[in-house]
Every structure is written in C-alpha cells, then in structure tokens.
Amino acid sequence: MESRVRVAAVQFGVSTDLTANLQTCLRMIDQAGKVRPNIMVLPEFINHLAWYESPEHCYAVSVAPNDSFLQAIAAKAKLYRCYIKVNVTMRREHGKVTGTNILFDPSGQICAMNDKQVLMGNENNFLTPATDIAPVIETEYGRLGMYACMDGVIPEVARSLAIRRSHLLLNSLNSFALDESSLHIPVRAAENKVFVAAANKVGSLVPEELRETVAARLKIAPEFLEGAGESQIVAPDGKTLAKAPMRGEAVIFADIDLREAENKLRPDGTDIFLSRRPELYTPLGSPPQESYYKSGAPDVLAGVVQVSCKGQEALAFAIKKVAEAVVAGAKLIVLPELFHITTFDYAEEFSSEMIRVLQAVAGNCYIAASIVEDGTHTGILFNQHGVVLKQPQLHPCGRHPWSRLGSVLNVFDCEWGRIALIVGNDAIYPETFRLAALQGVEVVAVPTQVLEEWEITLGFRERAAENRMNILVASSTASAIYAITEDFTLWTEWRNRPFDGNINAPIVTMTQNDGLKLAIIYPAAAANKMISYRTHLLNSRPWRLAQPIIS
C-alpha cells in the first residue's frame, strides 16, 4: 500500500448541452492533471443539469455504460495515470435511470460503480435509487468508497463504507446548500476517522430560463439556485486540508497519508469501531414506520450546566445553577457525566446524595445527569418526585471499562415531549441517535465528556440535523444546546426566517465556561423530517442496504 497520495477535488458547473459538458469535464480534468494527483473526484451529474422535462428526456440526456462520454474520461484517467471518480445519470434497463458513481483506474478501465442510495427532492421523479450495497474498492493507495450528495446528509452510507475499513471517501455533489460544506461534508470524516474528498458544483443548477420559476416553487430566492462550491478535502479529525471558493471553477488538492485513517482510537483509548454494537442497531435495517411521536410542546426553555470541578464543590455549584434555571422557568437541565464523583469507592453513595439534594431545588424542572449504579455507568432523568428514566451505558468506553452495558435505548414521555438519555461515549456513535429518532424522540440529553473538538463543532450539530431532534450536551470542557426550528422543508414557505442557504442546520448555543447556559428548544419541530419533496430523513434512509451496519 502506497499510503502517501495526492487527492484532488475538481469544481465546475454544467449546462443542458451534453457536448459542452463533456468538454468542460475534460478541460477541468486537464487542469487538475497539472498538479499530478493520484486520485481526483468530480461533481455530481456532470453530464447534464439535474432538471428534466420528463422521464423520457432524463433517459435521453443520460449516458450509457460505454458511450463516448465515459470513454473520453477513461482516456484522461489513462493519460494522467490516476483514479478519476465521476457521477452521471446512467441509462438502465426498462427505461430506468440511476445517479451512478463511477471510478476509472489509471489504465482507463472502470474498476467500480455504485448508484446513489438517497434521492433528493425532484430526483425522485426521474431516478431509481440503489438496490446494491456500495463496494469498498481496493487500490494500491488504500481502500476507497464512493457516494453522492444526499447520501452524505444522513450517516448510513458513509458509515457503511467506513466500517468496512475505507480510508478515503469520495463524494460528488450537486448542491446549493451552504451547510454541506460547513457540516455534512466534514462530519463524515470526523465521525468515522477517515479522509473525505468532496467536489461540488458551481453555476446555475437549473436552466437559466427556469430559475425564477423553480425558485418560486422551492420557496427560495433565485440566487440560491447556484452550486455552493466549497469543494474540500477533510482529514480524519474533521479538519479541512484544502477548500475551494463558493463561486467559480477550481481545482484543490492535498497530499495525505492514508495510514492515518487506520487509527480509530479516541483520546481515552476507545476504538470507535471495535466498540460498536451492531446487535443493538437492528432497527436501522427495518422498514420505515407510518408515523413517529408527534405530541411535543412548540417551545421549551432548557439548559446545560458546565462544571469542571468535582465532588462536593461541583455539587454545590450545580445546586446553585439548577436553582437559577428553575427560577428562569427552565423545564430541563443537563449536567456533565459523573460530575459529582471524585472516587469510585463511594460512587453509589455519592450518586444517591446528588439526586437527593438536586431534587430539593428541582421545582417543575427535569434534571439529567449520570451516576454509578450496580456497577453500571447510568444516565438518569429525575424531578422533584423521583427518577423517571434510567439509561445504562450501551458501548464499551475507555474511561469507564468497569461499567456493565445496557441492551436497549430507553425513552420517557414527559408533559412537553419525548426524551432520551445518551450517556458518555455513546454520544460518538451516529447509530445511537438514529435509534432515538426511530422511537420518535424529540429531545436528547447528553451527560458526557467531550474529548475531541469535532464532537462539539460537528458531531452534535449533525446528530440534531440528520435526525431533526433537539440535543443538550453537558461536559466539563465544552457544552452546547442544539435546537431545531420549524423552518426546514424545501418547497414550503418558511415562517420565522428567510432561507439563508442552510437547509438543515440547528441553532447552536455554546459555552466553554463553567456556568449555566439556557436556550429555547422546539420539541414539536421534531415531527417534521421532510427535507424536501419525497425525501424524508428517516423514511428515505437506505434501510434495505444497512447490512454492513447491523451485522
């Protein structure tokens, strides 16, 4: 394995002219070829704008497996002796069309293909989603995986590739969303500890003469129907190594060592893949439900208490801050993982005392924290009347190797919404939050210890976005509240704010200082998971292709 590799992402726009589009592709590949990459990735739908007059028109402007369009790109792969990943609409049997990822090898041969798994909006009218699990491709540089655009807005597709030990994921995009670059692209690298190279479009994403009409139907301003650019190459820690501008053609590249993607260890020694528990994730492979829980309050004041000291000092601080929150009208407060414990010799006694003294100031507020009970690190939710929810730790954790493990994610229905507790290191697994979403959870309380920057800047933001749930994270190092809002679905009027280019980004209230932080959360907003026309964040997930995740 030649682990050192130069990766390039190529950014450009296309039109409705297939011949001109091919020439643009070849010109941009030539431009990228000047930096001598070993692997390059191009945007999604490079053969034609993703806008069609009819299914017949879509079929007519799509490519065939060995036609001149692909042969010309194959010749460039051979010329530059590099792998080239593209995405096109491809003709299939019986008049069907797929959005297909294709990888050309340095000899100009197609070495892998896979179809887009999750279709976005209008694509559902013309394309057929994948029916096969995407392959992991062995190369002399390492293992590669391919996906496209909406496949990266939910966790399953990238996760399926990463847990089969891909080193580098290649993402082709056709997106006007600003949150692709700021959130969805880099989080797939960080949560899986892999490299990601993503190439997005620029220029109009619909025919110019239809821009005003399409924008009106989407309920957004016409200027947002431009490819958002910002193609990027991201390291396994979520840091961006190279990034293109928002506008204009560009080639970016980075020299990377794919061996870095072999290291799956957290700072506390937890291996993020060896500690997974696929037997818990079987609901991810089950068919969608007709509906999910829908009885949350429109808005609730909630908060997190960050406290970096321990023991009695921490408990006294928590009492003071919880009392302040209750006076302010908060209905939920989250405290850091095991904040009250200094020695595990008396952990259970300390835990009972913590619950007792906080109950005395709880008022009408629920308090979430974690304790030690029967040799298990356990999340608890309690109020002045007692404990209403317990959640044992689900995954092995380097910080708490002594803890026994639970076998199910529990939920609780309070008067203003359905709540789940995700405790400690359980918070780094996308699967845990997915299990909560599939149970109709609207609010997740996370007593944890944030160890890596990506968790607070990318991870919890993405969990809130991809599941449409409110998340409150309390840690001794950094804490935050991630609130979803009513304004979400494209093709609908946004009521509380104008569309700003971010389709699926929560409101973040963050702190890195000890104290109380309050914010409004929106439980009822969790009922809406329709990101666009015929695209539902849960029901549109590729559950039929979940075998790598659940086995």
C-alpha positions in Angstrom: 0.0 0.0 0.0 1.5 3.3 -1.1 -0.1 5.3 1.7 1.1 8.8 0.6 -1.3 10.0 -2.0 -2.2 13.3 -3.7 -6.0 13.8 -3.9 -7.7 16.5 -6.0 -11.3 17.8 -6.0 -12.5 19.4 -9.2 -15.2 22.1 -9.0 -17.2 23.3 -12.0 -20.7 23.8 -13.4 -22.6 22.2 -16.4 -25.5 23.1 -18.6 -28.1 21.3 -20.7 -25.6 20.9 -23.6 -24.1 17.4 -23.4 -21.2 18.1 -25.8 -20.3 21.3 -23.9 -20.5 19.5 -20.6 -18.0 16.8 -21.8 -15.6 19.5 -23.0 -15.9 21.2 -19.6 -15.1 17.9 -17.8 -12.1 17.2 -20.0 -10.8 20.8 -19.6 -11.1 20.6 -15.8 -9.5 17.2 -15.7 -6.6 18.6 -17.7 -6.4 21.5 -15.2 -6.3 19.0 -12.3 -3.8 16.9 -14.1 -1.2 19.7 -13.9 -0.9 19.0 -10.1 -0.3 15.3 -10.8 -2.9 13.8 -8.5 -3.2 10.1 -7.8 -7.0 10.3 -7.3 -9.4 13.0 -8.4 -13.1 13.5 -7.8 -15.6 15.4 -9.9 -19.1 16.8 -9.0 -22.4 15.0 -9.3 -24.4 14.8 -12.5 -21.6 16.1 -14.8 -23.4 15.1 -18.0 -26.5 17.3 -17.6 -28.2 19.7 -15.3 -30.4 17.7 -12.8 -33.5 19.2 -14.3 -35.6 17.3 -16.8 -38.8 17.9 -18.9 -39.9 14.3 -18.5 -38.6 10.8 -17.7 -38.0 10.3 -21.4 -35.9 13.5 -21.5 -34.0 12.3 -18.5 -33.2 9.0 -20.2 -32.2 10.7 -23.4 -29.6 13.0 -21.8 -28.2 10.2 -19.6 -25.1 8.2 -20.5 -24.8 4.6 -21.4 -22.1 2.4 -19.7 -19.6 2.5 -22.5 -20.6 5.5 -24.6 -18.3 8.2 -25.9 -18.8 10.5 -22.9 -17.4 7.9 -20.5 -14.7 6.7 -22.9 -13.4 10.3 -23.1 -13.0 10.5 -19.4 -11.4 7.0 -19.3 -8.8 8.2 -21.7 -7.9 11.1 -19.4 -7.6 8.6 -16.5 -5.1 6.7 -18.6 -3.3 9.8 -19.7 -2.7 11.1 -16.2 -2.3 7.7 -14.7 -4.8 8.5 -11.9 -8.1 7.3 -10.5 -11.0 9.5 -11.6 -14.3 9.4 -9.8 -17.3 10.9 -11.6 -21.1 10.8 -11.1 -23.5 10.8 -14.0 -27.1 9.9 -14.7 -26.9 6.5 -16.4 -29.3 4.6 -18.6 -30.5 1.3 -17.2 -32.9 -1.5 -18.4 -36.6 -0.8 -18.9 -36.1 2.9 -19.3 -34.8 3.5 -15.8 -32.1 6.0 -14.9 -29.7 6.0 -11.9 -27.4 8.5 -10.4 -24.2 6.5 -10.7 -20.8 6.9 -9.2 -18.0 5.6 -11.5 -14.3 5.0 -10.7 -11.8 4.8 -13.5 -8.5 3.3 -12.7 -5.1 4.6 -14.0 -5.3 2.2 -17.0 -8.6 3.9 -18.1 -10.8 0.9 -17.1 -13.9 1.2 -15.0 -13.0 -0.5 -11.7 -16.1 0.2 -9.7 -19.6 1.6 -10.0 -22.4 2.1 -7.5 -25.7 4.0 -7.6 -26.9 6.9 -5.4 -28.9 5.5 -2.4 -30.9 8.5 -1.2 -32.6 10.7 -3.8 -33.2 14.4 -3.1 -36.4 16.2 -4.0 -37.1 16.3 -7.7 -34.6 13.5 -8.3 -37.3 11.1 -7.0 -39.4 11.8 -10.1 -36.7 10.6 -12.5 -34.1 8.4 -10.9 -34.1 4.9 -9.3 -32.2 4.5 -6.1 -29.6 1.9 -5.5 -30.5 -1.7 -4.9 -27.0 -2.9 -4.0 -24.6 -2.1 -1.2 -21.8 0.2 -2.3 -18.5 -1.6 -2.6 -15.2 -0.8 -0.9 -12.6 -0.6 -3.6 -9.1 -1.9 -3.0 -6.3 0.2 -4.7 -2.6 0.4 -4.4 -3.1 3.5 -2.3 -5.7 2.1 0.1 -9.4 1.4 0.2 -11.8 3.8 -1.4 -15.6 4.4 -1.1 -17.9 6.4 -3.2 -21.2 8.3 -2.6 -23.1 11.3 -3.8 -24.6 14.4 -2.2 -27.8 13.5 -0.3 -26.1 10.2 0.6 -23.8 12.3 2.8 -26.6 14.2 4.6 -27.5 11.2 6.6 -25.0 8.9 8.3 -25.7 5.4 6.9 -24.0 5.5 3.5 -20.6 6.8 4.7 -20.8 4.7 7.8 -21.4 1.5 5.8 -18.2 2.3 3.8 -16.1 3.3 6.7 -16.8 0.3 9.0 -15.6 -1.9 6.1 -12.3 0.0 6.5 -12.3 2.5 3.7 -9.5 5.0 4.1 -10.8 7.7 1.7 -14.4 8.5 0.8 -15.1 10.3 -2.5 -18.3 12.5 -2.5 -19.7 14.1 -5.6 -22.2 16.9 -5.0 -24.8 18.9 -6.9 -25.9 21.2 -4.0 -26.8 24.8 -3.3 -26.9 24.2 0.5 -24.2 26.1 2.5 -24.5 23.5 5.3 -23.0 20.9 3.0 -19.6 22.5 3.4 -19.9 23.7 7.0 -21.4 20.5 8.4 -22.3 17.4 6.3 -19.0 17.0 4.3 -16.5 17.3 7.2 -18.6 15.4 9.8 -18.4 12.2 7.7 -14.6 12.3 8.0 -14.5 13.0 11.7 -17.2 10.6 13.0 -15.6 7.7 11.0 -11.9 8.9 11.3 -11.4 8.7 7.5 -10.4 11.1 4.8 -13.2 12.7 2.6 -12.7 14.4 -0.7 -15.8 16.2 -1.9 -16.4 18.0 -5.2 -19.4 20.3 -5.6 -21.0 22.2 -8.5 -20.9 25.9 -9.2 -23.1 27.9 -11.5 -26.9 27.6 -12.0 -28.3 24.2 -11.1 -31.3 24.6 -13.3 -31.7 26.0 -16.8 -31.3 29.8 -16.6 -34.7 30.5 -18.2 -36.4 28.5 -15.5 -34.5 29.8 -12.5 -37.2 32.3 -11.4 -40.0 29.6 -11.8 -38.1 26.9 -9.9 -37.1 29.2 -7.1 -40.7 30.2 -6.6 -41.7 26.5 -6.4 -38.9 25.8 -3.9 -39.9 28.9 -1.9 -36.3 30.3 -2.0 -34.7 33.3 -3.7 -33.4 32.7 -7.2 -29.8 33.5 -6.2 -29.7 30.4 -4.1 -30.1 28.1 -7.1 -26.3 28.3 -7.6 -24.0 25.4 -6.8 -22.5 26.3 -3.4 -19.0 25.3 -4.4 -16.6 25.0 -1.4 -15.3 21.6 -2.5 -13.0 20.3 0.1 -10.6 17.6 1.4 -11.0 16.7 5.0 -8.7 14.8 7.4 -9.9 12.1 9.9 -10.1 14.7 12.7 -12.6 16.8 10.7 -10.0 19.5 9.9 -10.2 20.9 6.3 -6.9 20.4 4.4 -8.0 22.2 1.2 -11.1 24.2 0.3 -12.3 25.8 -2.9 -14.2 29.1 -3.0 -18.0 29.4 -3.1 -18.0 30.6 -6.7 -16.1 29.8 -9.8 -14.3 26.8 -11.2 -11.4 25.5 -9.1 -9.1 22.6 -8.5 -7.9 21.9 -5.0 -5.6 19.2 -3.8 -3.9 17.8 -0.7 -1.1 15.3 0.0 -2.4 12.9 2.6 -1.2 9.7 4.3 -4.0 7.2 4.2 -2.4 5.3 7.1 -3.9 8.0 9.4 -7.3 6.5 8.7 -6.2 3.2 10.2 -6.2 4.8 13.7 -9.7 4.6 15.2 -8.7 5.4 18.8 -10.2 8.1 20.9 -8.1 10.0 23.5 -9.5 7.7 26.2 -8.4 4.6 24.3 -11.8 3.7 22.9 -11.7 2.1 19.4 -14.7 3.7 17.7 -15.3 0.7 15.5 -14.4 -2.3 17.8 -16.7 -0.8 20.4 -19.7 -0.7 18.1 -22.6 -3.0 19.0 -24.3 -4.0 15.7 -26.8 -6.2 17.6 -28.3 -3.0 19.1 -28.7 -1.4 15.7 -31.1 -3.9 14.0 -33.9 -1.3 13.9 -31.8 0.6 11.4 -32.4 -2.2 8.9 -36.2 -2.3 9.4 -38.8 -0.7 7.1 -40.0 2.8 7.9 -42.9 3.4 10.1 -46.0 5.3 9.1 -45.5 8.0 11.7 -43.4 9.0 14.6 -44.2 10.5 18.0 -45.9 13.9 17.5 -47.0 15.5 20.8 -44.2 17.8 21.9 -44.6 21.4 23.0 -43.9 24.1 20.5 -41.1 25.5 22.6 -39.4 24.9 26.0 -36.7 26.7 27.9 -33.9 24.3 28.7 -30.3 24.5 29.7 -26.9 22.9 30.4 -24.6 23.4 33.4 -20.9 23.2 32.7 -18.8 22.4 35.7 -15.1 21.5 35.7 -14.5 20.8 39.3 -15.6 17.6 41.0 -17.2 16.2 44.2 -18.8 18.4 46.8 -17.6 21.6 45.2 -19.1 20.6 41.9 -22.4 19.5 43.6 -22.7 22.9 45.4 -22.1 24.7 42.1 -24.8 22.5 40.4 -27.3 23.2 43.2 -26.9 26.9 42.7 -27.1 26.8 38.9 -30.1 24.4 38.8 -31.9 26.7 41.3 -31.2 29.7 38.9 -32.6 27.7 36.0 -35.7 26.8 37.8 -36.3 30.5 38.7 -35.9 31.3 35.0 -38.5 28.8 34.0 -36.3 26.0 32.6 -38.0 22.6 32.1 -34.9 20.6 31.6 -31.3 20.9 32.8 -28.4 18.6 31.8 -25.3 18.1 34.0 -21.9 16.6 32.9 -21.0 13.0 33.1 -20.3 11.8 36.8 -19.6 15.5 37.8 -20.2 14.7 41.4 -17.8 11.8 41.8 -14.2 12.1 43.0 -13.6 8.4 43.9 -15.3 5.3 42.7 -15.0 3.7 46.1 -18.2 5.5 47.2 -19.6 6.3 43.8 -23.1 4.9 44.5 -23.4 6.7 47.8 -22.3 10.0 46.2 -24.9 9.4 43.4 -27.8 8.9 45.8 -26.8 12.1 47.6 -26.5 14.1 44.3 -30.1 13.1 43.4 -31.5 13.9 46.8 -30.0 17.4 47.1 -30.9 18.4 43.5 -34.4 17.1 43.9 -34.8 19.7 46.7 -34.3 22.6 44.2 -35.8 21.0 41.0 -39.2 22.5 41.2 -41.0 21.7 37.9 -37.7 21.0 36.1 -36.3 17.7 35.0 -32.6 17.1 35.6 -30.4 14.8 33.5 -27.1 13.5 34.8 -25.2 10.2 35.1 -24.4 8.1 38.1 -22.9 4.8 39.1 -25.5 2.2 40.0 -25.0 -1.6 40.4 -21.6 -1.4 38.7 -23.0 0.4 35.7 -22.5 3.9 34.3 -26.1 5.0 34.1 -27.8 8.1 32.8 -30.8 9.3 34.9 -33.6 11.8 34.4 -35.3 12.9 37.6 -37.5 15.6 39.0 -38.7 16.6 42.5 -40.8 13.5 42.7 -38.1 10.9 41.8 -36.2 9.2 38.9 -38.3 8.8 35.8 -35.8 7.4 33.3 -32.6 5.3 33.6 -30.2 4.6 30.7 -27.3 2.2 31.2 -24.2 2.9 29.1 -24.5 1.0 25.8 -21.0 0.9 24.4 -17.6 -0.1 25.9 -15.7 3.1 26.9 -12.0 3.6 27.7 -13.0 6.0 30.5 -15.3 3.5 32.2 -14.1 0.0 31.4 -15.7 -1.2 34.6 -19.2 -0.4 33.5 -21.6 -3.2 32.6 -23.5 -2.4 29.4 -27.2 -1.9 28.7 -29.1 -3.6 25.8 -31.7 -1.1 24.8 -32.2 2.7 24.4 -35.0 3.8 26.7 -37.3 6.8 26.3 -39.6 8.8 28.5 -42.7 10.8 27.7 -43.0 14.0 29.8 -45.6 16.6 29.6 -43.8 18.6 26.9 -42.0 15.9 24.8 -40.3 12.5 24.4 -36.8 12.4 25.9 -33.9 10.0 25.6 -30.6 9.9 27.5 -27.4 9.3 25.6 -24.6 8.8 28.1 -20.8 9.2 27.9 -19.1 7.7 24.8 -22.5 6.5 23.5 -22.7 10.1 22.1 -20.0 9.5 19.4 -22.0 6.8 17.6 -24.4 8.0 14.9 -26.3 4.8 15.4 -27.3 5.7 19.0 -29.1 8.9 17.9 -30.7 7.1 15.0 -32.2 4.6 17.4 -33.6 7.5 19.4 -35.1 9.1 16.2 -36.7 5.9 15.2 -38.5 5.9 18.6 -39.9 9.4 18.0 -37.6 11.2 20.4 -37.7 14.9 20.3 -35.1 15.9 22.9 -31.9 14.1 23.8 -30.0 14.9 27.0 -26.3 14.0 26.8 -24.3 13.9 30.0 -20.8 13.3 28.6 -17.1 14.3 28.5 -16.2 16.0 25.2 -12.7 14.8 24.3 -12.3 15.9 20.7 -13.1 19.2 19.0 -15.2 17.7 16.3 -17.7 16.4 18.7 -19.0 19.8 19.8 -18.4 21.7 16.5 -19.6 19.0 14.0 -20.9 15.8 15.7 -23.8 17.0 17.8 -24.8 19.6 15.2 -25.0 16.8 12.7 -26.9 14.5 15.1 -29.5 17.3 15.6 -29.7 18.0 11.8 -29.8 14.5 10.4 -32.4 13.3 12.9 -34.3 16.5 13.4 -34.1 16.4 17.2 -33.1 18.9 20.0 -29.9 17.9 21.8 -28.4 19.3 25.0 -24.8 18.4 25.8 -23.2 18.9 29.2 -19.4 18.3 29.7 -16.7 19.7 31.9 -14.8 21.1 28.8 -17.4 22.3 26.3 -21.2 22.3 26.4 -23.9 23.3 24.0 -27.6 23.3 23.1 -28.6 22.4 19.5 -32.2 23.4 18.8 -34.0 22.6 15.6 -36.6 25.0 14.2 -39.9 24.9 12.5 -38.4 26.3 9.2 -36.9 23.3 7.4 -38.6 21.7 4.4 -37.9 23.0 0.9 -40.9 23.5 -1.4 -42.7 25.1 1.7 -42.9 28.7 3.0 -40.5 29.4 5.8 -42.4 31.4 8.5 -39.8 32.6 11.1 -36.8 33.5 9.0 -35.9 33.7 5.3 -34.0 30.9 3.7 -30.3 31.7 4.1 -28.7 28.9 2.2 -28.7 26.5 5.1 -31.3 23.8 4.7 -30.6 21.6 7.7 -28.6 23.5 10.4 -29.7 23.7 14.0 -29.4 26.8 16.2 -26.3 26.3 18.4 -25.9 27.9 21.8 -22.4 27.0 23.0 -20.2 27.6 26.1 -16.7 26.7 27.1 -17.0 28.3 30.5 -18.4 26.9 33.8 -21.9 28.1 34.5 -25.5 27.9 33.3 -26.5 28.3 29.7 -30.1 28.5 28.7 -31.9 28.4 25.3 -35.2 27.7 23.8 -35.7 24.3 22.2 -38.5 23.1 19.9 -39.8 19.6 20.6 -42.8 19.8 18.2 -40.5 20.7 15.3 -39.0 17.2 15.5 -42.2 15.8 13.9 -41.2 17.3 10.5 -38.4 15.2 8.9 -39.2 16.0 5.3 -36.1 17.8 4.0 -37.5 18.1 0.5 -40.2 16.8 -1.8 -40.4 13.0 -1.3 -37.2 13.0 0.8 -37.7 12.1 4.5 -34.6 11.9 6.8 -35.8 8.7 8.3 -38.1 7.0 5.8 -35.8 7.7 2.9 -32.7 6.2 4.6 -31.4 3.2 2.7 -32.6 0.6 5.3 -32.6 -2.2 2.8 -28.8 -1.7 2.4 -28.0 -1.5 6.2 -26.4 -5.0 6.5 -22.8 -3.7 7.0 -24.0 -1.5 9.9 -26.2 -4.1 11.7 -24.2 -7.3 11.1 
